[in-house]
Amino acid sequence: MDLETEAARSSSSISSVDKAQANPKLRKIADFQVLPLLLVAFASYQLDRTNVSSALTGGFASSISVDQNTINIGNQLMFLGVIILEIPSNVILHRKQVGPRFWIGGQVLIFGIIAAAQIFIRDRTGFLVTRTILGLAEAGFIPGAMFTLSQWYSTEEITRRIAIFFFGMFGGTAVGPLFGAGLLRLDGRGNLSGWQWIFLVEGLWTIVVSIVLLTFLPERDKYEKPCEEDESSGREKSPTPKIPTKVIFATLFNISKWPHFLATASVFATWSPLTTYTPSIVMGLGFSRVQANALAAIGNFLTLPVVFFFAWLSDRTRKRGITVMVAILTYLIALICLRTIQSHVDNWSKFGLWTTTNALAVGYHPVHNAWIQMNSKSPEERSIGVAMFVMTATAGLMAGTQIFREEDSDKLYPNGLLTMIGLVILGLILTGLQEFIYYVQNRKAERHGNHTALNIL
């Protein structure tokens, strides 16, 4: 069974979902329960994944006797764990007896416990093992949450909601250094180091979030049957579809969409060193560890309006691919300026350059994800496509952990920045290639009068 056959089989499922999403009652539940809960969970997920950056400014590496390159390896193992279980986790989510509430809520509970347990790390082995287990526990959360959102919103609504959902990721990255700055002040309290307080408090917070999810996250199909007005109008119930193995392989080997995923890996790889080492870079400019964490948060907070702007631009122009390319281009310009100017300016100017780069680093990411979802021909393809997006993004992050090397740190990573520039240029080219492929496919479909097969450019 190829994707076109599967699309024909599932087209009624997509349309029925979109019709049901027009119900004001369901929209209210989605906007005020589902989306906020998943956003907070995403922020917790990101806190637990990236709080090692604040821990490093509190002497974490020296406490467990590891160097920067070992920290990079630990993060690589974490991302590898995510990749290994990404699709299996997403398939389990689709089992009727599981569902989003118990699978996503249970997953958040597990990685919250693991995150808190990092206070017991004493050596290199403990660090590497814990990071690997954390990655395995986090696998599937992002595609599972995004697929859950797609069951509540129409294709016309999903871009802005995905952008809001990603506020959790980027918001977690933003508040992480601020929390780190405060928690580092507890250094020595209760016989715990500052970095231990970071892992403990943020892990416990995630556990609390998991309990809220397990209690309050709505299940989509439970709101269908009571809606008599939907039944009378002929709307079908939209349960979470099972994913046939043939659809998984057909989606994986649909090479016409590989530029999406290769571009994602290429550009997103450059965000990995920024999230891990920006607080340390700022501290190297002469600021205290508390000041460095607070200042590092500024660029991440600026990410939020940047993400929302590109989501708005995408919806306003309806040019999804062009919007992604413009967002990547602005990030590329910031990187080039940082690489060429920072060695000639004072420390505050360097801080401004790094802040700008952080602010523009991921503006393209949610729009790109929504673009992929919009061009999925069935719910099953959409689910696997999102999982592939997250897997390739995670693969990029895994590779990106090695961009900033310890031997390059004294000069603020000029070689690493050059690598990042090359990766972003590659991602921009691949995005343009994907736009061209969609254009050619649309021309071919129009010649054959098959307007239902048109891609969204």
C-alpha positions in Angstrom: 0.0 0.0 0.0 1.6 3.3 -1.0 0.9 6.7 0.5 -1.6 7.8 -2.2 -3.7 4.6 -1.5 -3.5 5.2 2.2 -4.5 8.9 1.7 -7.6 7.9 -0.2 -8.6 5.5 2.5 -8.1 8.1 5.3 -9.3 11.3 3.6 -12.7 11.0 5.2 -11.0 10.6 8.6 -9.2 13.9 8.2 -12.3 15.8 7.0 -14.3 14.4 9.9 -11.7 15.6 12.3 -11.8 19.1 10.8 -15.6 19.2 10.9 -15.6 18.1 14.5 -13.0 20.7 15.4 -15.5 23.4 14.3 -17.6 22.6 17.4 -17.2 25.6 19.8 -17.3 23.3 22.8 -14.3 21.2 21.5 -12.4 24.4 20.6 -12.8 25.7 24.1 -11.6 22.5 25.6 -8.6 22.4 23.2 -7.6 26.1 23.8 -8.0 26.2 27.5 -7.2 22.6 28.6 -5.3 20.6 26.1 -2.9 23.2 24.7 -2.0 24.8 28.0 -1.4 21.4 29.7 0.8 20.2 26.9 2.7 23.5 26.7 3.5 23.3 30.4 4.6 19.7 30.0 6.9 20.7 27.1 8.5 23.4 29.2 9.2 20.9 32.0 10.6 18.5 29.4 12.9 21.2 28.1 14.0 22.2 31.6 15.0 18.6 32.5 16.8 18.3 29.2 18.8 21.5 29.3 19.3 22.4 33.0 22.8 20.9 32.7 23.8 24.2 31.2 23.0 26.0 34.5 24.5 23.2 36.5 27.8 23.7 34.6 28.1 27.2 35.9 27.7 25.8 39.4 30.7 23.6 39.1 28.9 20.4 38.1 31.6 19.2 35.7 34.4 19.6 38.3 32.3 17.9 41.0 32.0 14.7 39.0 35.4 15.0 37.4 34.5 15.3 33.8 35.5 17.8 31.0 33.5 19.6 28.4 33.9 16.8 25.8 32.4 14.3 28.3 29.4 16.6 28.8 29.0 16.6 25.0 29.1 12.8 24.9 26.5 12.6 27.6 24.1 14.9 25.7 24.7 12.8 22.6 23.7 9.7 24.4 20.5 11.4 25.7 19.5 12.4 22.1 20.4 8.9 20.9 17.9 7.5 23.5 15.2 9.7 22.1 15.8 8.6 18.5 15.8 4.9 19.4 12.3 4.9 20.9 10.7 7.8 19.0 8.5 5.8 16.6 7.8 2.9 18.9 6.6 5.3 21.5 4.4 7.1 19.0 2.9 3.7 17.9 2.0 2.8 21.5 0.2 6.2 21.8 -2.2 5.1 19.1 -3.3 2.0 20.9 -6.9 2.5 22.0 -6.3 1.1 25.5 -3.5 3.6 26.2 -4.4 7.1 24.9 -2.7 10.5 25.3 -3.6 11.1 29.0 -2.0 8.0 30.4 0.9 7.7 27.9 2.0 11.3 27.9 1.3 11.8 31.6 3.1 8.6 32.5 6.0 9.5 30.3 6.4 12.9 32.0 6.3 11.2 35.4 9.1 8.8 34.5 11.5 11.4 33.1 10.7 13.7 36.0 11.8 11.0 38.4 15.0 10.4 36.4 15.7 14.1 36.2 15.5 14.5 39.9 17.7 11.4 40.4 20.6 13.3 38.8 21.5 14.7 42.2 23.1 11.3 42.9 25.5 11.5 40.0 29.1 11.1 41.3 31.3 10.3 38.3 31.6 10.0 34.6 29.8 6.7 34.3 26.8 7.8 36.4 26.5 10.9 34.2 26.6 9.0 30.9 24.1 6.3 32.1 21.7 8.8 33.6 21.6 11.0 30.4 21.0 7.9 28.3 18.1 6.8 30.4 16.7 10.3 30.4 16.7 10.3 26.6 14.9 6.9 26.4 12.2 8.2 28.8 11.7 11.4 26.8 11.3 9.6 23.5 8.0 10.2 21.7 6.8 13.0 23.9 7.0 15.8 21.2 5.4 13.9 18.3 2.8 12.4 20.7 1.9 15.8 22.0 1.7 17.3 18.5 -0.4 14.5 17.1 -2.7 15.0 20.1 -3.0 18.6 19.2 -3.7 17.7 15.5 -6.8 15.7 16.7 -8.3 18.9 18.2 -7.5 21.5 15.5 -8.1 21.9 11.8 -5.3 22.2 9.3 -5.9 25.9 9.0 -5.6 26.3 12.8 -2.6 24.1 13.5 0.3 26.4 12.5 -0.4 29.0 15.2 -1.2 26.3 17.8 2.0 24.4 17.0 3.9 27.7 17.5 2.2 28.2 20.9 3.0 24.7 21.8 6.7 25.3 21.0 6.5 28.2 23.4 6.8 25.5 26.0 10.1 24.3 24.6 11.6 27.7 24.0 10.0 29.1 27.2 11.5 26.2 29.2 14.9 27.1 27.7 14.3 30.7 28.6 13.3 30.3 32.2 15.8 27.5 32.9 18.8 29.9 33.4 16.6 32.1 35.6 15.7 29.2 37.8 19.3 28.2 37.7 20.4 31.6 38.9 18.0 31.4 41.9 18.7 27.8 42.8 22.5 28.2 42.7 22.0 30.6 45.6 21.0 27.5 47.7 24.6 26.1 47.3 25.4 24.4 50.6 21.9 24.3 52.0 20.9 20.8 53.1 24.3 19.5 52.3 23.5 19.9 48.6 25.5 21.7 46.0 23.8 24.4 43.8 23.8 22.1 40.8 22.1 19.4 42.9 19.3 21.8 43.9 18.8 22.6 40.2 18.3 18.9 39.3 16.1 18.2 42.4 13.7 21.1 42.2 13.2 21.0 38.5 12.7 17.3 38.5 10.1 17.5 41.3 8.3 20.2 39.4 8.1 17.8 36.4 6.6 15.2 38.7 3.9 17.6 39.8 3.1 18.4 36.2 2.8 14.7 35.4 0.2 14.3 38.1 -1.8 17.2 36.7 -1.6 15.7 33.2 -2.7 12.3 34.5 -5.7 13.9 36.2 -6.9 16.6 33.8 -5.6 16.0 30.2 -8.8 15.5 28.1 -9.2 12.5 25.9 -10.4 13.6 22.4 -12.7 10.7 21.6 -14.6 11.0 24.9 -16.0 14.4 23.8 -17.5 13.0 20.6 -20.4 10.8 21.7 -22.2 13.3 24.0 -22.3 15.9 21.2 -25.7 15.1 19.8 -25.5 18.0 17.4 -22.4 16.4 15.8 -24.1 13.0 15.5 -27.2 14.6 13.9 -25.1 16.4 11.3 -23.4 13.2 10.2 -20.0 13.9 11.8 -18.1 10.7 12.5 -16.3 9.9 15.7 -12.6 10.4 15.3 -10.7 7.9 17.4 -7.0 7.8 17.3 -6.1 5.7 14.2 -3.9 2.6 14.4 -0.8 2.8 12.2 -0.3 -0.1 9.8 3.3 -1.2 9.3 3.1 -0.5 5.6 2.2 3.1 6.3 5.3 3.5 8.5 7.6 2.2 5.9 5.9 4.1 3.0 6.3 7.4 5.0 9.9 6.6 6.0 10.9 5.9 2.3 9.0 8.8 0.7 12.1 10.4 -0.6 10.2 13.4 -2.0 9.9 14.7 1.6 13.4 13.9 2.8 14.6 17.5 2.2 12.2 18.4 5.0 13.9 16.1 7.5 17.5 16.7 6.3 17.0 20.5 6.6 15.6 20.0 10.1 18.6 18.0 11.2 21.1 20.4 9.6 19.7 23.7 11.0 18.5 22.4 14.4 22.0 20.9 15.1 23.2 24.4 15.6 20.8 25.0 18.5 22.4 22.3 20.6 25.6 24.1 21.5 23.7 27.3 22.1 21.4 25.8 24.7 24.3 24.0 26.5 27.0 26.6 26.6 25.5 30.1 26.4 25.5 30.6 30.2 29.1 29.5 30.3 30.0 31.8 27.4 28.3 34.8 29.2 30.1 33.9 32.4 33.4 33.9 30.5 32.7 37.6 29.6 33.3 38.5 33.2 29.9 38.0 34.8 29.2 36.0 38.0 27.5 32.6 37.6 24.1 34.1 38.8 24.4 37.1 36.5 25.5 34.8 33.6 22.4 32.6 34.0 20.1 35.6 34.2 21.6 37.3 31.2 21.6 34.1 29.1 17.8 33.9 29.5 17.3 37.2 27.6 18.0 35.7 24.1 15.8 32.7 24.9 12.9 35.0 26.0 13.2 37.0 22.8 12.8 33.7 20.9 9.1 33.7 21.9 8.0 36.8 19.9 10.2 35.7 17.0 8.5 32.3 16.8 5.1 33.9 17.0 6.0 36.4 14.3 7.0 33.8 11.8 3.9 31.8 12.6 1.7 34.9 12.0 3.6 35.6 8.8 3.1 32.1 7.6 -0.7 32.3 8.2 -0.9 35.8 6.8 0.9 35.1 3.5 0.0 31.4 3.3 3.5 30.9 2.0 4.8 28.2 4.4 8.0 27.3 2.6 9.0 30.8 1.9 8.4 31.8 5.5 10.6 28.9 6.7 13.4 30.1 4.3 13.1 33.7 5.5 13.4 32.6 9.1 16.4 30.5 8.4 18.0 33.4 6.5 17.6 35.8 9.4 19.3 33.3 11.7 22.2 32.8 9.1 22.8 36.6 9.0 23.0 36.7 12.8 25.5 33.9 12.9 27.7 35.5 10.2 27.7 38.8 12.2 28.6 36.9 15.4 31.4 35.1 13.7 33.0 38.1 12.0 32.4 40.9 14.6 32.8 39.4 18.1 36.6 39.5 18.1 36.6 43.2 17.4 34.1 44.5 20.1 33.8 44.8 23.8 32.2 42.3 26.1 28.8 43.9 26.2 28.7 44.0 22.4 29.7 40.3 22.4 26.8 39.6 24.8 24.4 41.4 22.4 25.6 39.4 19.4 25.2 36.1 21.3 21.8 37.2 22.5 20.6 38.1 19.0 21.8 34.7 17.7 20.0 32.8 20.4 16.8 34.9 19.7 16.7 34.0 16.0 18.0 30.4 16.3 14.7 28.6 16.1 12.1 31.0 14.6 11.7 28.6 11.6 11.2 25.4 13.6 7.5 25.4 14.5 6.5 26.7 11.0 8.5 24.0 9.4 6.8 21.4 11.5 3.3 22.7 10.7 4.3 22.8 6.9 5.1 19.1 7.1 1.8 18.3 8.9 -0.2 20.3 6.3 1.2 18.2 3.5 0.3 14.9 5.2 -2.3 13.0 3.3 -3.7 10.9 6.2 -3.7 11.0 10.0 -1.3 8.0 10.0 1.2 9.7 7.6 0.9 12.9 9.7 1.8 11.0 12.9 4.8 9.2 11.5 5.9 12.4 9.6 5.9 14.3 12.9 7.9 11.5 14.5 10.4 11.6 11.7 10.6 15.4 12.1 11.4 15.0 15.8 13.8 12.2 15.2 15.8 14.1 12.6 15.7 17.2 14.8 17.0 15.1 17.7 19.7 13.6 15.4 20.8 17.1 14.6 20.9 18.0 18.2 23.0 14.9 18.9 25.5 15.8 16.2 25.5 19.4 17.3 26.7 18.6 20.8 30.2 18.3 19.3 30.3 21.6 17.6 31.6 23.6 20.5 34.9 21.9 21.6 36.8 22.7 24.7 40.0 23.6 22.8 38.0 26.2 20.9 36.5 27.9 23.9 39.1 30.5 24.7 38.3 32.5 21.5 34.5 31.9 21.9 34.3 29.1 19.4 35.2 30.6 16.0 35.6 27.2 14.4 32.3 26.0 15.9 30.5 29.1 14.6 31.9 28.5 11.1 30.5 24.9 11.2 27.2 26.3 12.3 27.1 28.7 9.4 27.8 25.9 6.9 25.0 23.8 8.4 22.5 26.6 8.2 23.4 27.3 4.6 22.9 23.6 3.8 19.5 23.7 5.6 18.4 26.7 3.6 19.3 25.0 0.3 17.4 21.9 1.3 14.4 23.9 2.2 14.5 25.5 -1.2 14.7 22.1 -2.7 11.6 20.9 -0.8 9.7 23.9 -2.1 10.8 23.2 -5.7 9.7 19.5 -5.3 6.3 20.5 -4.1 6.0 23.0 -7.0 6.9 20.3 -9.6 4.5 17.8 -8.0 1.7 20.4 -8.1 2.3 21.2 -11.8 2.1 17.5 -12.6 -1.1 17.0 -10.5 -2.8 20.0 -12.2 -2.0 18.7 -15.7 -3.8 15.4 -14.7 -6.7 17.3 -13.1 -5.9 15.9 -9.7 -6.5 19.0 -7.5 -6.9 16.9 -4.3 -3.2 15.9 -4.5 -1.8 19.5 -4.5 0.8 20.3 -1.9 0.9 23.4 0.3 3.8 25.6 -0.7 
